[in-house]
């Protein structure tokens, strides 16, 4: 599952905001704000949010016999 159902509201991935740089967002409702803040007009846009990277698989416990037919 890439996205959780309950998302913590942040301006960085709000529908009303435009990202200026890594920590600054230009909001249609509030003006220039911090990307970590939010307001009551928050509208989640899943295309603005990048999910955390998935954990790399651990193959160290597998043996060569596991890969033969």
N, C-alpha and C positions, 0 to 999 in steps of 0.2 A: 504494500500500500504506500503510494508516494505521498499522499496528503492526508493529514489527520482530519477528522470531521470537525473538531473544535479547534479553530485557529485563533491564536492570540492576535488581537487587532494591532496593526502597526501601519503607519502611513506609507512605509516603503512598498507595500503591496496592496494599496487601496486603489479603488477604481477612480477616485477623484484626484489622485496625485500623479505628478510627473517627477521622475527622479532627476535631480540636478547633478549630484555626485553621490559617493557611497553613503554619506550620512545626512544628506539634505534633500528635502522633497518640496516641490512647489505644489501646494494644495489649492484646489478651486475654492474651498470653503474657508481655510485658515490662512492662506498665504504661504510664506516660506517657513517650514517647520523641520524639526528633527525627524529622521526616518524611523526612530524607535517610538515616537509618540503616536497618539491616536485621538480621535474625537468621536462624538456620537453619530457623525455622518459617515462612519466607516462602512465601505462596501467592498467586500473581498473580491479580488480579481486573481484567479488562480494562475493566469499567464504571467503575472509579475513576480510570482514567488518561485524560487528555486528550492527544491527539496534538499535535505542533507544527503551527502554521499552515502551510498550503500557500503556496508562492511565488506572487506575483501574476504573471499573464501579461504579457509585454512586447509591446505592439502598436506600439511606436514605429518598427519597421523595416518595417511593412506600409504599403502605399499604397492610395489610393482604388480603383485598378484591381483590387485583390485582392478587392474586395467586390461587383463587378458581374458579371452573368451574360452 
